[in-house]
Amino acid sequence: MADSTFDIVSKVDKMEADNALNQAHKEVEQRYDFKNVGASIAWSGEKVLMKANTEERVKAILEVFESKLIKRGISLRSLDAGEPYASGKEFRLEASLKQGISQEDAKKVSKIIRDEGPKSVKAQIQGDELRVQSKSRDDLQATMALLKAADLDVDLQFVNFR
């Protein structure tokens, strides 16, 4: 019998992120505490750009955006928000959505599988994802449970379980 496999990826659904941003934009437009302060949130290329006249209001816009991401099922681990910075008379904050698993994170995940996972399970890094294989499907499911319980700073999804 052939080995069973699955892939570990870290992807964000662009449409869901766009919907979350649109919902956050509507809330920022309507909320009383954001009136007449130049508060806005919009895409700027691949990043999300938030603007307001004070640092606290920019952070409040970020909280609104985070709440909308959570409602849409997008993990906050995939949001990489910077620090607010002054730009003229306004404060700006840029955030980006992480796509793919970085090499160092892939090595961490691979090490966890090697050290704590079942012995028959093998993981190999393939670009920005990991392929995990074993003869036993039960071992693969145990590996999934192990990775879900691990406290990693990356949002992991398990796809192509065969």
C-alpha positions as CSV (number, residue, x, y, z in Angstrom):
1,M,0.0,0.0,0.0
2,A,1.3,3.5,-0.9
3,D,2.1,6.1,1.8
4,S,-0.6,8.4,2.9
5,T,0.2,12.1,2.8
6,F,-1.1,15.6,3.5
7,D,0.3,19.1,2.9
8,I,0.7,21.8,5.6
9,V,0.1,25.3,4.1
10,S,-0.5,28.8,5.4
11,K,-2.9,30.7,3.1
12,V,-5.4,33.4,3.6
13,D,-8.5,33.5,1.4
14,K,-8.2,36.8,-0.4
15,M,-11.9,37.2,-0.9
16,E,-12.7,36.7,2.8
17,A,-9.9,39.2,3.7
18,D,-11.4,41.7,1.3
19,N,-14.9,41.2,2.8
20,A,-13.5,41.8,6.3
21,L,-11.8,45.0,5.1
22,N,-15.0,46.2,3.5
23,Q,-17.0,45.5,6.7
24,A,-14.3,47.3,8.7
25,H,-14.4,50.2,6.3
26,K,-18.2,50.5,6.7
27,E,-18.0,50.4,10.5
28,V,-15.2,53.1,10.5
29,E,-17.4,55.3,8.2
30,Q,-20.4,55.0,10.5
31,R,-19.0,55.0,14.0
32,Y,-19.3,58.3,15.9
33,D,-15.8,58.2,17.5
34,F,-14.3,58.1,13.9
35,K,-16.3,61.1,12.6
36,N,-14.3,64.0,11.3
37,V,-10.9,62.6,12.3
38,G,-9.7,61.4,8.8
39,A,-10.1,57.8,9.8
40,S,-9.9,55.3,6.9
41,I,-8.9,51.8,6.1
42,A,-8.1,50.5,2.6
43,W,-5.9,48.2,0.5
44,S,-2.6,49.8,-0.5
45,G,-1.2,47.2,-2.9
46,E,-0.9,44.0,-1.0
47,K,-1.0,45.8,2.4
48,V,-3.8,47.3,4.4
49,L,-3.3,51.0,5.2
50,M,-5.1,52.5,8.2
51,K,-5.1,56.3,8.8
52,A,-6.4,58.6,11.5
53,N,-5.4,61.8,13.3
54,T,-4.1,60.1,16.5
55,E,-2.2,57.0,17.3
56,E,-5.0,55.6,19.6
57,R,-7.6,56.0,16.8
58,V,-5.3,54.1,14.3
59,K,-5.0,51.3,16.9
60,A,-8.8,51.3,17.3
61,I,-9.2,50.9,13.5
62,L,-6.8,47.9,13.7
63,E,-9.0,46.4,16.4
64,V,-12.1,46.8,14.3
65,F,-10.3,45.1,11.3
66,E,-9.1,42.3,13.6
67,S,-12.6,41.6,14.9
68,K,-13.9,41.5,11.3
69,L,-11.1,39.0,10.3
70,I,-12.1,36.8,13.3
71,K,-15.7,36.8,12.2
72,R,-14.7,35.8,8.7
73,G,-12.6,32.8,10.0
74,I,-9.2,34.3,9.3
75,S,-6.7,33.7,12.1
76,L,-4.9,36.8,13.5
77,R,-1.7,34.8,13.3
78,S,-1.7,35.5,9.5
79,L,-2.0,39.3,10.1
80,D,1.3,41.1,10.4
81,A,0.6,44.6,11.7
82,G,3.4,47.1,12.1
83,E,3.6,50.0,14.6
84,P,1.7,53.3,14.0
85,Y,3.9,56.1,12.6
86,A,3.4,59.8,12.0
87,S,3.0,61.0,8.5
88,G,2.4,64.7,8.3
89,K,-0.6,65.5,10.4
90,E,-1.9,62.0,10.5
91,F,-0.9,58.6,11.9
92,R,-0.7,55.6,9.6
93,L,-0.4,51.9,10.3
94,E,0.4,49.2,7.7
95,A,-0.6,45.6,8.1
96,S,-0.1,42.7,5.7
97,L,-1.5,39.2,5.4
98,K,1.1,36.4,5.6
99,Q,0.9,33.9,2.7
100,G,3.0,30.7,2.8
101,I,5.2,29.3,5.5
102,S,8.7,30.9,5.8
103,Q,11.7,28.6,5.7
104,E,12.5,29.1,9.4
105,D,8.8,28.4,10.4
106,A,8.9,25.3,8.1
107,K,12.0,24.1,9.9
108,K,10.3,24.6,13.3
109,V,7.3,22.6,12.2
110,S,9.5,19.9,10.7
111,K,11.5,19.7,14.0
112,I,8.3,19.3,16.1
113,I,7.1,16.5,13.8
114,R,10.5,14.8,14.1
115,D,10.9,15.2,17.8
116,E,7.3,14.7,19.1
117,G,5.4,13.0,16.3
118,P,5.0,9.3,15.6
119,K,8.2,7.7,14.4
120,S,6.8,6.6,11.0
121,V,6.0,10.2,10.0
122,K,8.3,12.1,7.7
123,A,8.1,15.8,6.7
124,Q,9.8,17.5,3.8
125,I,9.8,21.2,3.0
126,Q,8.6,22.0,-0.5
127,G,8.8,25.8,-1.2
128,D,6.4,27.5,1.1
129,E,4.6,24.4,2.3
130,L,5.4,21.0,3.9
131,R,4.5,17.5,2.7
132,V,4.0,15.0,5.5
133,Q,3.9,11.3,4.8
134,S,3.5,8.0,6.6
135,K,2.2,4.5,6.0
136,S,-0.4,4.9,8.8
137,R,-3.3,7.4,8.4
138,D,-3.7,7.3,12.2
139,D,-0.2,8.6,12.6
140,L,-0.9,11.5,10.2
141,Q,-4.0,12.4,12.2
142,A,-2.0,12.3,15.4
143,T,0.5,14.6,13.8
144,M,-2.3,17.0,12.8
145,A,-3.5,17.1,16.4
146,L,0.0,17.6,17.6
147,L,0.5,20.6,15.3
148,K,-2.9,22.1,16.2
149,A,-1.9,22.0,19.9
150,A,1.6,23.4,19.3
151,D,1.9,27.2,20.0
152,L,3.3,28.4,16.7
153,D,3.1,32.0,15.4
154,V,1.9,30.7,12.0
155,D,-1.7,29.8,11.0
156,L,-1.5,26.3,9.6
157,Q,-4.1,24.6,7.3
158,F,-4.0,20.9,6.4
159,V,-4.9,20.1,2.8
160,N,-4.7,17.2,0.3
161,F,-5.1,14.4,2.8
162,R,-4.8,11.2,0.9
